[in-house]
Every structure is written in C-alpha cells, then in structure tokens.
C-alpha cells in the first residue's frame, strides 16, 4: 500500500529526522523498503514534513506509528500526522 504521511509539529526537520532514525532505522526496510521524506516548511519553530512510502507490512507499520516512543515524541512536539492512501494513476 502506498501512503503519504503529512506531519506538522513544533520543532525542526532535524528533530524529525533524528526521531525517524531512532524509531524506524532497524525496521523501515522490512516495513517500507521504498520511502522518501520531504521538508515542506521548517521555520519559526514549526515544521511540516511529507513522507511517502510503499508499506508492505501494514501491521508492523501501525505498531511503529503507535509505539510508546512515537507517542511520546508526538506529544512533546504537538505533532499531528495525517495519513493518506495513494493510488497510482496511469
């Protein structure tokens, strides 16, 4: 399943990337071997990032997104994730 996650939070792109590597590095290749992260906005202490991924293990992806570390990071940074399902148009 192809997804797009729009993350909006207090902090910087560097904060997000540090968290991403801490939580997902060991698992990401098993869960979503093809992913991209793009910084939409990173200014004045507020950041918006878009992550696209081809998720091949939806159960594990859900577990990672709701892990205690992820929940804590979201709370500390007032993060909101909006997740979209993507479908390729030919």
DSSP file (Angstrom, degrees, kcal/mol; ACC not computed):
  #  RESIDUE AA STRUCTURE BP1 BP2  ACC     N-H-->O    O-->H-N    N-H-->O    O-->H-N    TCO  KAPPA ALPHA  PHI   PSI    X-CA   Y-CA   Z-CA
    1    1 A X              0   0    0      0, 0.0    54,-2.7     0, 0.0     2,-0.5   0.000 360.0 360.0 360.0 129.9    0.0    0.0    0.0
    2    2 A X  E     +AB  54  86A   0     84,-0.6    84,-3.6    52,-0.2     2,-0.3  -0.773 360.0 180.0 -90.4 130.9    1.4    3.4   -1.0
    3    3 A X  E     -AB  53  85A   0     50,-2.9    50,-2.0    -2,-0.5     2,-0.4  -0.873  25.0-151.8-129.9 161.9    0.9    6.1    1.7
    4    4 A X  E     -AB  52  84A   0     80,-2.3    80,-3.1    -2,-0.3     2,-0.5  -0.992  13.0-164.1-131.1 124.2    1.6    9.8    2.3
    5    5 A X  E     -AB  51  83A   0     46,-3.3    46,-2.6    -2,-0.4     2,-0.7  -0.950   2.7-161.6-111.8 121.0    2.1   11.0    5.8
    6    6 A X  E     -AB  50  82A   0     76,-2.9    76,-2.1    -2,-0.5     2,-0.5  -0.908  11.7-167.7-102.4 113.5    1.9   14.7    6.4
    7    7 A X  E     -AB  49  81A   0     42,-3.1    42,-2.7    -2,-0.7     2,-0.4  -0.896   8.2-177.3-106.8 125.8    3.5   15.6    9.8
    8    8 A X  E     +AB  48  80A   0     72,-2.3    72,-2.2    -2,-0.5     2,-0.3  -0.991  23.2 141.1-123.0 126.0    3.0   19.0   11.3
    9    9 A X  E     -A   47   0A   0     38,-2.5    38,-2.9    -2,-0.4     2,-0.6  -0.968  54.8 -92.5-157.8 166.3    4.8   19.8   14.5
   10   10 A X  E    S+A   46   0A   0     67,-3.2     2,-0.3    -2,-0.3    36,-0.3  -0.802  89.6  46.8 -86.2 124.9    6.7   22.2   16.7
   11   11 A X  S    S-     0   0    0     34,-1.8     2,-0.3    -2,-0.6    32,-0.1  -0.958  87.0 -64.6 141.1-159.7   10.4   21.7   16.1
   12   12 A X     >  -     0   0    0     -2,-0.3     4,-1.8     1,-0.1     5,-0.1  -0.767  38.3-106.2-125.1 168.5   12.8   21.3   13.2
   13   13 A X  H  > S+     0   0    0     -2,-0.3     4,-2.8     1,-0.2     5,-0.2   0.868 121.8  58.2 -60.1 -36.5   13.4   18.9   10.3
   14   14 A X  H  > S+     0   0    0      1,-0.2     4,-2.3     2,-0.2    -1,-0.2   0.898 103.3  52.1 -61.4 -40.7   16.5   17.8   12.2
   15   15 A X  H  > S+     0   0    0      2,-0.2     4,-2.2     1,-0.2    -1,-0.2   0.927 111.7  47.2 -58.7 -45.2   14.3   16.9   15.2
   16   16 A X  H  X S+     0   0    0     -4,-1.8     4,-3.0     1,-0.2    -2,-0.2   0.933 111.7  48.7 -63.8 -47.5   12.1   14.8   12.9
   17   17 A X  H  X S+     0   0    0     -4,-2.8     4,-2.4     1,-0.2    -1,-0.2   0.872 110.2  51.9 -64.6 -36.8   15.0   13.0   11.2
   18   18 A X  H  X S+     0   0    0     -4,-2.3     4,-2.2    -5,-0.2    -1,-0.2   0.939 113.2  44.8 -62.0 -46.6   16.6   12.2   14.5
   19   19 A X  H  X S+     0   0    0     -4,-2.2     4,-2.8     2,-0.2     5,-0.4   0.924 111.5  53.7 -62.7 -44.6   13.3   10.7   15.7
   20   20 A X  H  X>S+     0   0    0     -4,-3.0     4,-2.9     1,-0.2     5,-0.6   0.924 112.0  43.8 -57.8 -46.9   12.8    8.8   12.4
   21   21 A X  H  X5S+     0   0    0     -4,-2.4     4,-1.0     3,-0.2     5,-0.3   0.876 114.1  50.8 -68.4 -36.5   16.2    7.2   12.6
   22   22 A X  H  <5S+     0   0    0     -4,-2.2     4,-0.2    -5,-0.2    -2,-0.2   0.919 123.3  28.2 -66.0 -43.4   15.8    6.3   16.2
   23   23 A X  H  <5S+     0   0    0     -4,-2.8    -2,-0.2    -5,-0.2    -3,-0.2   0.870 132.9  27.8 -87.9 -39.4   12.4    4.7   15.9
   24   24 A X  H >X5S+     0   0    0     -4,-2.9     4,-3.2    -5,-0.4     3,-1.2   0.674  89.4  91.8-103.3 -19.2   12.4    3.4   12.3
   25   25 A X  T 3<<S+     0   0    0     -4,-1.0     4,-0.4    -5,-0.6    -1,-0.1   0.854  92.7  43.4 -50.3 -45.8   16.0    2.6   11.3
   26   26 A X  T 34 S+     0   0    0     -5,-0.3    -1,-0.3    -4,-0.2    -2,-0.1   0.762 127.8  29.2 -72.0 -23.6   16.0   -1.0   12.4
   27   27 A X  T X> S+     0   0    0     -3,-1.2     4,-1.8    -4,-0.2     3,-1.3   0.664  91.6  90.0-109.8 -21.9   12.6   -1.8   10.9
   28   28 A X  H 3X S+     0   0    0     -4,-3.2     4,-3.5     1,-0.3    -3,-0.1   0.828  86.2  53.2 -58.0 -39.4   12.0    0.5    8.0
   29   29 A X  H 34 S+     0   0    0     -4,-0.4     4,-0.3     1,-0.2    -1,-0.3   0.814 113.3  45.1 -66.4 -28.3   13.4   -1.8    5.3
   30   30 A X  H <4 S+     0   0    0     -3,-1.3    -1,-0.2     2,-0.2    -2,-0.2   0.790 123.3  35.2 -80.5 -29.8   11.1   -4.6    6.4
   31   31 A X  H  < S+     0   0    0     -4,-1.8    25,-3.0     1,-0.2    26,-1.2   0.864 139.5   3.2 -93.5 -43.3    8.1   -2.4    6.7
   32   32 A X     <  +     0   0    0     -4,-3.5    -1,-0.2    23,-0.3    23,-0.2  -0.676  60.4 179.9-148.7  85.2    8.5    0.1    3.8
   33   33 A X  S    S+     0   0    0     -4,-0.3     2,-0.5    21,-0.3    -4,-0.1   0.683  77.1  52.3 -66.5 -16.6   11.6   -0.6    1.7
   34   34 A X  E    S+C   54   0A   0     20,-0.6    20,-2.5    -6,-0.1     2,-0.3  -0.942  74.3 139.5-123.8 110.0   10.8    2.3   -0.6
   35   35 A X  E     -C   53   0A   0     -2,-0.5     2,-0.3    18,-0.2    18,-0.2  -0.981  28.9-161.7-147.2 157.5   10.2    5.7    1.1
   36   36 A X  E     -C   52   0A   0     16,-2.5    16,-2.4    -2,-0.3     2,-0.4  -0.990   6.8-154.1-139.2 146.4   11.0    9.4    0.7
   37   37 A X  E     -C   51   0A   0     -2,-0.3     2,-0.4    14,-0.2    14,-0.2  -0.987  13.7-175.1-123.1 127.9   11.0   12.3    3.2
   38   38 A X  E     -C   50   0A   0     12,-3.2    12,-2.9    -2,-0.4     2,-0.6  -0.981  21.3-136.3-126.7 135.5   10.5   15.8    2.0
   39   39 A X  E     +C   49   0A   0     -2,-0.4    10,-0.2    10,-0.2     3,-0.1  -0.791  22.2 175.8 -89.6 119.2   10.6   19.0    4.1
   40   40 A X  E    S-     0   0A   0      8,-2.5     2,-0.3    -2,-0.6     9,-0.2   0.875  70.3  -2.5 -87.0 -44.7    7.7   21.3    3.2
   41   41 A X  E     +C   48   0A   0      7,-1.8     7,-2.6     2,-0.0    -1,-0.4  -0.989  53.2 171.6-151.9 138.7    8.4   24.0    5.7
   42   42 A X  E     +C   47   0A   0     -2,-0.3     2,-0.3     5,-0.2     5,-0.2  -0.641  39.1 114.6-149.6  84.1   10.9   24.5    8.6
   43   43 A X  E >   +C   46   0A   0      3,-2.1     3,-1.9    -2,-0.2   -32,-0.1  -0.998  63.2  13.9-154.3 152.4   10.7   28.0   10.1
   44   44 A X  T 3  S-     0   0    0     -2,-0.3     3,-0.1     1,-0.3    -1,-0.1   0.798 125.9 -57.6  54.7  35.1    9.9   29.8   13.2
   45   45 A X  T 3  S+     0   0    0      1,-0.2   -34,-1.8   -35,-0.1     2,-0.4   0.591 117.4 103.3  77.0  10.0    9.9   26.6   15.3
   46   46 A X  E <   -AC  10  43A   0     -3,-1.9    -3,-2.1   -36,-0.3     2,-0.4  -0.976  47.8-174.2-127.1 140.7    7.2   24.9   13.2
   47   47 A X  E     -AC   9  42A   0    -38,-2.9   -38,-2.5    -2,-0.4     2,-0.4  -0.979  14.5-165.2-137.5 146.0    7.8   22.2   10.7
   48   48 A X  E     +AC   8  41A   0     -7,-2.6    -8,-2.5    -2,-0.4    -7,-1.8  -0.996  16.0 179.8-130.1 127.9    5.8   20.3    8.1
   49   49 A X  E     -AC   7  39A   0    -42,-2.7   -42,-3.1    -2,-0.4     2,-0.5  -0.968  16.2-151.7-129.2 141.9    7.2   17.1    6.5
   50   50 A X  E     -AC   6  38A   0    -12,-2.9   -12,-3.2    -2,-0.4     2,-0.5  -0.964  11.4-171.5-114.3 128.4    5.8   14.8    4.0
   51   51 A X  E     -AC   5  37A   0    -46,-2.6   -46,-3.3    -2,-0.5     2,-0.4  -0.979   1.4-168.6-117.5 126.3    6.8   11.1    4.0
   52   52 A X  E     +AC   4  36A   0    -16,-2.4   -16,-2.5    -2,-0.5     2,-0.3  -0.911  16.0 167.5-110.7 144.4    5.8    8.8    1.1
   53   53 A X  E     -AC   3  35A   0    -50,-2.0   -50,-2.9    -2,-0.4     2,-0.9  -0.998  41.6-131.3-155.3 149.5    6.2    5.1    1.5
   54   54 A X  E     -AC   2  34A   0    -20,-2.5   -20,-0.6    -2,-0.3     2,-0.5  -0.871  36.0-157.0 -99.4  97.3    5.3    1.8   -0.1
   55   55 A X        +     0   0    0    -54,-2.7   -23,-0.3    -2,-0.9     3,-0.2  -0.653  23.4 171.3 -83.4 121.8    4.2   -0.1    3.1
   56   56 A X  S    S+     0   0    0    -25,-3.0     2,-0.4    -2,-0.5   -24,-0.2   0.544  75.6  46.2-105.9 -11.2    4.5   -3.9    2.7
   57   57 A X     >  +     0   0    0    -26,-1.2     4,-2.3     1,-0.1    -1,-0.2  -0.768  63.2 174.5-130.9  86.6    3.8   -4.8    6.4
   58   58 A X  H  > S+     0   0    0     -2,-0.4     4,-2.3     1,-0.2     5,-0.2   0.849  77.6  55.4 -64.6 -35.9    0.8   -2.7    7.5
   59   59 A X  H  > S+     0   0    0      2,-0.2     4,-2.0     1,-0.2    -1,-0.2   0.946 111.4  42.7 -62.5 -49.3    0.5   -4.3   10.9
   60   60 A X  H  > S+     0   0    0      2,-0.2     4,-2.5     1,-0.2    -2,-0.2   0.875 111.9  55.1 -67.0 -37.3    4.1   -3.6   11.8
   61   61 A X  H  X S+     0   0    0     -4,-2.3     4,-2.5     1,-0.2    -1,-0.2   0.931 108.5  48.5 -59.5 -45.6    3.8    0.0   10.4
   62   62 A X  H  X S+     0   0    0     -4,-2.3     4,-1.3     1,-0.2    -2,-0.2   0.896 110.3  51.6 -61.5 -41.1    0.8    0.6   12.6
   63   63 A X  H  < S+     0   0    0     -4,-2.0    -1,-0.2     1,-0.2    -2,-0.2   0.905 111.1  47.3 -62.8 -42.2    2.7   -0.8   15.6
   64   64 A X  H >< S+     0   0    0     -4,-2.5     3,-1.2     1,-0.2     6,-0.3   0.908 110.1  52.3 -66.0 -41.9    5.7    1.5   14.9
   65   65 A X  H 3< S+     0   0    0     -4,-2.5    -1,-0.2     1,-0.3    -2,-0.2   0.758 117.2  39.0 -66.7 -24.1    3.4    4.6   14.5
   66   66 A X  T 3< S+     0   0    0     -4,-1.3    -1,-0.3    -5,-0.2    -2,-0.2   0.193  86.7 129.8-110.8  15.5    1.7    3.9   17.9
   67   67 A X  S <> S-     0   0    0     -3,-1.2     4,-2.8    -4,-0.1     5,-0.3  -0.295  72.8-110.3 -66.4 154.7    4.8    2.8   19.8
   68   68 A X  H  > S+     0   0    0      1,-0.2     4,-2.4     2,-0.2     5,-0.2   0.878 119.4  51.4 -54.3 -40.3    5.5    4.4   23.2
   69   69 A X  H  > S+     0   0    0      2,-0.2     4,-2.4     1,-0.2    -1,-0.2   0.906 112.2  46.2 -64.2 -40.8    8.5    6.4   21.7
   70   70 A X  H  > S+     0   0    0     -6,-0.3     4,-2.8     2,-0.2    -2,-0.2   0.923 112.6  49.4 -68.2 -43.9    6.4    7.6   18.8
   71   71 A X  H  X S+     0   0    0     -4,-2.8     4,-2.2     1,-0.2    -2,-0.2   0.902 112.4  48.8 -61.2 -41.7    3.5    8.6   21.0
   72   72 A X  H  X S+     0   0    0     -4,-2.4     4,-2.8    -5,-0.3    -2,-0.2   0.921 111.6  48.6 -64.7 -44.5    5.9   10.5   23.4
   73   73 A X  H  X S+     0   0    0     -4,-2.4     4,-1.9     1,-0.2     6,-0.2   0.935 111.0  50.9 -61.4 -45.9    7.6   12.3   20.5
   74   74 A X  H  <>S+     0   0    0     -4,-2.8     5,-2.7     1,-0.2     4,-0.5   0.920 113.0  45.8 -56.9 -45.3    4.2   13.3   19.1
   75   75 A X  H ><5S+     0   0    0     -4,-2.2     3,-0.9     1,-0.2    -2,-0.2   0.931 112.5  49.5 -65.2 -46.6    3.1   14.7   22.4
   76   76 A X  H 3<5S+     0   0    0     -4,-2.8    -1,-0.2     1,-0.2    -2,-0.2   0.782 120.7  36.0 -64.4 -27.9    6.3   16.5   23.1
   77   77 A X  T 3<5S-     0   0    0     -4,-1.9   -67,-3.2    -5,-0.2    -1,-0.2   0.299 105.5-121.8-109.0   7.4    6.3   18.2   19.7
   78   78 A X  T < 5 -     0   0    0     -3,-0.9    -3,-0.2    -4,-0.5     2,-0.2   0.915  50.0-176.9  50.9  45.9    2.5   18.6   19.4
   79   79 A X      < -     0   0    0     -5,-2.7     2,-0.4    -6,-0.2   -70,-0.2  -0.499  20.9-167.4 -80.4 141.1    2.7   16.6   16.2
   80   80 A X  E     -B    8   0A   0    -72,-2.2   -72,-2.3    -2,-0.2     2,-0.5  -0.997   5.1-163.2-125.1 125.4   -0.3   15.8   14.0
   81   81 A X  E     -B    7   0A   0     -2,-0.4     2,-0.5   -74,-0.2   -74,-0.2  -0.927   4.2-168.7-107.2 131.4    0.0   13.1   11.3
   82   82 A X  E     -B    6   0A   0    -76,-2.1   -76,-2.9    -2,-0.5     2,-0.5  -0.988  13.4-158.8-115.5 122.7   -2.5   13.0    8.5
   83   83 A X  E     -B    5   0A   0     -2,-0.5     2,-0.4   -78,-0.2   -78,-0.2  -0.888   8.2-171.5-111.3 128.8   -2.1    9.7    6.6
   84   84 A X  E     -B    4   0A   0    -80,-3.1   -80,-2.3    -2,-0.5     2,-0.5  -0.898  21.1-131.7-116.0 144.9   -3.4    9.3    3.0
   85   85 A X  E     -B    3   0A   0     -2,-0.4     2,-0.4   -82,-0.2   -82,-0.3  -0.819  27.9-149.7 -90.2 134.1   -3.6    6.2    0.9
   86   86 A X  E     -B    2   0A   0    -84,-3.6   -84,-0.6    -2,-0.5     2,-0.4  -0.854  11.9-167.4-111.1 142.3   -2.1    6.8   -2.6
   87   87 A X        -     0   0    0     -2,-0.4     2,-0.2   -86,-0.1    -2,-0.0  -0.994  25.1-119.7-127.6 132.6   -3.1    5.1   -5.8
   88   88 A X        -     0   0    0     -2,-0.4     2,-0.5     2,-0.0   -86,-0.0  -0.471  20.9-148.9 -72.8 137.4   -1.1    5.3   -9.0
   89   89 A X              0   0    0     -2,-0.2    -1,-0.0     1,-0.1    -2,-0.0  -0.929 360.0 360.0-107.1 126.5   -2.8    6.9  -12.0
   90   90 A X              0   0    0     -2,-0.5    -1,-0.1     0, 0.0    -2,-0.0   0.441 360.0 360.0 -88.8 360.0   -1.8    5.6  -15.4
